[in-house]
């Protein structure tokens, strides 16, 4: 810190320390999906198979709902090919990439609305979710807590 030049008494210096952990290739699964409605069924199937391979069967129902919603949103509101990625680490992360420019936003759907509840459901079924810009588009991500998500697997889905 002594080597950082100061120019005025109001200057602030921030030190950022990051510890990076690499993931084993067996902790990541990724698939390209076409931007068509049949991709939702394919994404659910791939997700269920991968979670079973990881020994996370109790998470299958909840994760299938989350993946269905994210892929459906990518088809409806995104563009181009869709990439689904699952990461099994301290949490289960589901990521969906598309090349669209519109960002997701939760809506409060009225009682008779047929659409608009998906992201609210995703928020209820996950420990946290968000989105970020990515090269060529956007990435929507959802984290599910490995210890508590299993209890959501048998919880009723909000209507």
C-alpha positions as CSV (number, residue, x, y, z in Angstrom):
1,X,0.0,0.0,0.0
2,X,2.9,2.3,0.6
3,X,3.7,2.2,-3.2
4,X,0.3,3.5,-4.2
5,X,0.7,7.2,-4.9
6,X,-1.8,9.5,-3.2
7,X,-2.9,12.7,-5.0
8,X,-5.2,14.2,-2.6
9,X,-6.5,13.6,0.9
10,X,-9.9,12.5,-0.6
11,X,-8.5,9.7,-2.7
12,X,-9.6,6.2,-1.7
13,X,-7.7,3.0,-2.4
14,X,-9.5,-0.4,-2.5
15,X,-7.8,-3.7,-2.2
16,X,-9.6,-6.7,-3.6
17,X,-8.6,-10.2,-2.7
18,X,-10.1,-13.1,-4.6
19,X,-9.6,-16.7,-4.0
20,X,-10.4,-18.7,-7.2
21,X,-11.4,-22.3,-7.0
22,X,-11.4,-24.3,-10.2
23,X,-14.1,-26.9,-10.8
24,X,-13.6,-30.4,-11.9
25,X,-15.1,-31.1,-15.4
26,X,-17.4,-33.6,-13.8
27,X,-19.1,-30.8,-11.8
28,X,-20.3,-29.0,-15.0
29,X,-22.7,-30.1,-17.6
30,X,-23.6,-28.0,-20.6
31,X,-25.8,-28.4,-23.7
32,X,-26.8,-26.3,-26.7
33,X,-30.5,-26.2,-27.3
34,X,-32.5,-24.9,-30.3
35,X,-34.7,-21.9,-29.8
36,X,-37.9,-23.9,-30.3
37,X,-40.6,-25.2,-27.9
38,X,-39.4,-28.8,-28.0
39,X,-36.2,-27.6,-26.3
40,X,-38.0,-27.3,-23.0
41,X,-38.8,-31.1,-22.9
42,X,-35.2,-31.8,-23.9
43,X,-33.8,-29.5,-21.2
44,X,-36.0,-31.2,-18.5
45,X,-34.8,-34.6,-19.6
46,X,-31.1,-33.7,-19.7
47,X,-31.4,-32.0,-16.3
48,X,-33.1,-35.0,-14.6
49,X,-30.4,-37.4,-16.1
50,X,-27.5,-35.1,-14.9
51,X,-28.9,-34.7,-11.4
52,X,-29.3,-38.4,-11.1
53,X,-25.7,-38.9,-12.2
54,X,-24.7,-36.5,-9.5
55,X,-26.8,-38.3,-6.9
56,X,-29.1,-35.3,-6.5
57,X,-32.4,-37.1,-7.3
58,X,-34.4,-35.2,-4.6
59,X,-33.7,-32.0,-6.5
60,X,-35.0,-33.2,-9.8
61,X,-38.6,-31.9,-9.6
62,X,-37.7,-28.4,-8.5
63,X,-34.8,-28.1,-10.9
64,X,-36.9,-29.3,-13.8
65,X,-39.4,-26.5,-13.0
66,X,-36.6,-23.9,-12.8
67,X,-35.0,-25.1,-16.0
68,X,-38.3,-25.2,-17.8
69,X,-39.1,-21.6,-16.9
70,X,-35.6,-20.3,-17.9
71,X,-35.6,-22.1,-21.2
72,X,-39.1,-21.1,-22.0
73,X,-38.2,-17.4,-21.3
74,X,-35.1,-17.7,-23.5
75,X,-37.3,-19.0,-26.3
76,X,-40.0,-16.4,-25.9
77,X,-37.9,-13.3,-25.1
78,X,-34.4,-14.2,-26.3
79,X,-32.8,-15.0,-29.6
80,X,-30.5,-17.4,-31.1
81,X,-29.3,-20.8,-29.8
82,X,-29.8,-21.4,-26.1
83,X,-27.1,-22.9,-23.8
84,X,-28.1,-24.7,-20.6
85,X,-25.4,-25.3,-18.0
86,X,-25.6,-27.0,-14.6
87,X,-22.8,-26.5,-12.1
88,X,-22.6,-28.7,-9.0
89,X,-20.5,-27.1,-6.4
90,X,-21.4,-25.6,-3.0
91,X,-24.8,-24.9,-4.5
92,X,-26.5,-26.2,-7.7
93,X,-26.4,-23.4,-10.3
94,X,-28.5,-23.5,-13.4
95,X,-27.6,-21.1,-16.1
96,X,-29.4,-20.3,-19.4
97,X,-27.7,-18.2,-22.0
98,X,-29.4,-16.7,-25.1
99,X,-28.4,-13.9,-27.5
100,X,-31.4,-11.7,-26.8
101,X,-31.0,-8.2,-25.5
102,X,-34.0,-8.0,-23.1
103,X,-33.4,-8.7,-19.5
104,X,-35.8,-10.7,-17.3
105,X,-38.0,-8.9,-14.8
106,X,-40.5,-10.4,-12.4
107,X,-44.0,-9.3,-12.9
108,X,-47.0,-9.4,-10.7
109,X,-49.6,-11.1,-12.8
110,X,-53.2,-10.5,-12.2
111,X,-55.4,-13.5,-11.2
112,X,-56.6,-14.3,-14.7
113,X,-53.3,-13.7,-16.5
114,X,-51.9,-16.8,-18.4
115,X,-48.3,-15.6,-18.2
116,X,-46.1,-13.6,-15.9
117,X,-45.6,-15.8,-12.9
118,X,-42.5,-17.8,-13.9
119,X,-39.8,-15.7,-12.4
120,X,-41.7,-15.3,-9.1
121,X,-41.9,-19.1,-9.0
122,X,-38.2,-19.3,-9.7
123,X,-37.4,-16.9,-6.9
124,X,-39.5,-19.0,-4.5
125,X,-37.8,-22.2,-5.5
126,X,-34.2,-20.9,-5.3
127,X,-31.9,-19.4,-2.8
128,X,-31.1,-16.6,-5.2
129,X,-31.2,-15.8,-8.9
130,X,-30.1,-13.1,-11.3
131,X,-28.8,-12.2,-14.7
132,X,-25.8,-10.6,-16.3
133,X,-24.6,-9.5,-19.7
134,X,-22.5,-12.0,-21.4
135,X,-20.5,-11.9,-24.7
136,X,-23.2,-12.0,-27.4
137,X,-26.2,-11.9,-25.1
138,X,-27.3,-12.5,-21.5
139,X,-27.1,-15.3,-18.9
140,X,-29.9,-15.9,-16.4
141,X,-28.7,-17.9,-13.4
142,X,-30.4,-19.6,-10.4
143,X,-28.7,-21.0,-7.3
144,X,-30.4,-23.8,-5.3
145,X,-29.1,-24.6,-1.9
146,X,-28.2,-28.3,-1.8
147,X,-29.3,-28.8,1.8
148,X,-32.7,-27.0,1.7
149,X,-33.8,-27.4,-1.9
150,X,-34.7,-31.1,-1.3
151,X,-37.5,-29.9,1.0
152,X,-38.9,-27.8,-1.9
153,X,-39.1,-30.9,-4.1
154,X,-42.2,-32.0,-2.2
155,X,-43.6,-28.5,-1.6
156,X,-46.7,-27.4,-3.5
157,X,-46.0,-25.2,-6.5
158,X,-47.6,-21.8,-6.2
159,X,-50.4,-21.2,-8.7
